[in-house]
Amino acid sequence: MHGESFAYCCSLHLSFPSPRVMRLEKKPLDGLGLEVSGGYRVGIYVIELEDDSVCKAAGLQVGDRLLKVRVFG
C-alpha cells in the first residue's frame, strides 16, 4: 500500500447494541479528523469530527466511545 496508510477503529454508540469495527484509509500525513475527551476510568469519547474527515465518512459519530484505534503506515 505505497503512499497510503490506514487505521482500524472499534467503537460503541448508544444506538448500536454491539461494537463497530471500521477500516479507515487515509494519506500518510493526514490526521483522522477527530477530537476526543475522557480517560482511563471514564473511557475515551469522540467530542468533535471534522466535516471532511475519514472518521466521519466511515460512520464514526460524536458521542461514540472508542474501544481501540490502531494506525498503520
DRENDO-1510 file (C-alpha; in Angstrom, 1 decimal, always signed):
<recs>
REC; n; res; u; v; w
REC; 1; MET; +0.0; +0.0; +0.0 .
REC; 2; HIS; +2.6; +2.6; -1.2 .
REC; 3; GLY; +1.6; +6.2; -0.4 .
REC; 4; GLU; -1.4; +5.4; +1.8 .
REC; 5; SER; -1.9; +4.4; +5.4 .
REC; 6; PHE; -4.9; +3.1; +7.2 .
REC; 7; ALA; -6.4; +2.8; +10.7 .
REC; 8; TYR; -8.8; +0.4; +12.4 .
REC; 9; CYS; -11.3; +1.8; +14.8 .
REC; 10; CYS; -13.6; -0.1; +17.2 .
REC; 11; SER; -16.3; +2.0; +18.8 .
REC; 12; LEU; -19.6; +1.8; +20.7 .
REC; 13; HIS; -22.6; +4.1; +20.3 .
REC; 14; LEU; -25.7; +4.1; +22.4 .
REC; 15; SER; -27.9; +3.3; +19.3 .
REC; 16; PHE; -25.9; +0.2; +18.4 .
REC; 17; PRO; -26.0; -3.0; +20.5 .
REC; 18; SER; -22.5; -4.2; +19.8 .
REC; 19; PRO; -19.1; -2.6; +18.9 .
REC; 20; ARG; -18.5; -1.5; +15.3 .
REC; 21; VAL; -15.1; -2.0; +13.6 .
REC; 22; MET; -14.2; +0.4; +10.8 .
REC; 23; ARG; -11.2; +0.4; +8.4 .
REC; 24; LEU; -10.2; +3.9; +7.6 .
REC; 25; GLU; -8.0; +4.7; +4.6 .
REC; 26; LYS; -6.0; +8.0; +4.7 .
REC; 27; LYS; -3.0; +9.7; +3.4 .
REC; 28; PRO; +0.2; +9.1; +5.5 .
REC; 29; LEU; +0.5; +12.7; +6.8 .
REC; 30; ASP; -3.3; +13.3; +7.3 .
REC; 31; GLY; -4.9; +13.1; +10.7 .
REC; 32; LEU; -8.0; +11.2; +11.5 .
REC; 33; GLY; -10.0; +14.4; +11.9 .
REC; 34; LEU; -11.5; +13.8; +15.3 .
REC; 35; GLU; -11.2; +15.3; +18.8 .
REC; 36; VAL; -11.6; +13.1; +21.9 .
REC; 37; SER; -12.1; +13.6; +25.6 .
REC; 38; GLY; -12.0; +11.3; +28.6 .
REC; 39; GLY; -9.5; +9.0; +30.1 .
REC; 40; TYR; -8.7; +5.8; +31.9 .
REC; 41; ARG; -11.7; +5.5; +34.2 .
REC; 42; VAL; -14.5; +7.0; +32.1 .
REC; 43; GLY; -13.5; +5.9; +28.6 .
REC; 44; ILE; -12.4; +7.9; +25.5 .
REC; 45; TYR; -15.3; +9.6; +23.7 .
REC; 46; VAL; -15.5; +11.4; +20.3 .
REC; 47; ILE; -16.5; +15.0; +21.0 .
REC; 48; GLU; -15.9; +16.5; +17.6 .
REC; 49; LEU; -15.4; +15.4; +14.0 .
REC; 50; GLU; -14.1; +17.4; +11.1 .
REC; 51; ASP; -16.7; +17.6; +8.2 .
REC; 52; ASP; -14.2; +16.1; +5.7 .
REC; 53; SER; -12.6; +13.5; +8.0 .
REC; 54; VAL; -12.1; +9.9; +7.2 .
REC; 55; CYS; -13.7; +9.0; +10.5 .
REC; 56; LYS; -16.9; +10.8; +9.8 .
REC; 57; ALA; -17.0; +9.3; +6.3 .
REC; 58; ALA; -16.7; +5.8; +7.8 .
REC; 59; GLY; -19.6; +6.4; +10.2 .
REC; 60; LEU; -18.0; +7.4; +13.4 .
REC; 61; GLN; -20.3; +9.8; +15.4 .
REC; 62; VAL; -19.9; +12.4; +18.1 .
REC; 63; GLY; -20.6; +10.5; +21.4 .
REC; 64; ASP; -19.0; +7.3; +20.2 .
REC; 65; ARG; -16.8; +5.6; +22.8 .
REC; 66; LEU; -13.5; +4.5; +21.3 .
REC; 67; LEU; -12.5; +1.0; +22.4 .
REC; 68; LYS; -9.4; +0.7; +20.2 .
REC; 69; VAL; -7.7; +2.6; +17.5 .
REC; 70; ARG; -4.6; +1.4; +15.6 .
REC; 71; VAL; -2.9; +3.3; +12.8 .
REC; 72; PHE; -0.6; +1.7; +10.3 .
REC; 73; GLY; +1.7; +3.5; +7.9 .
</recs>
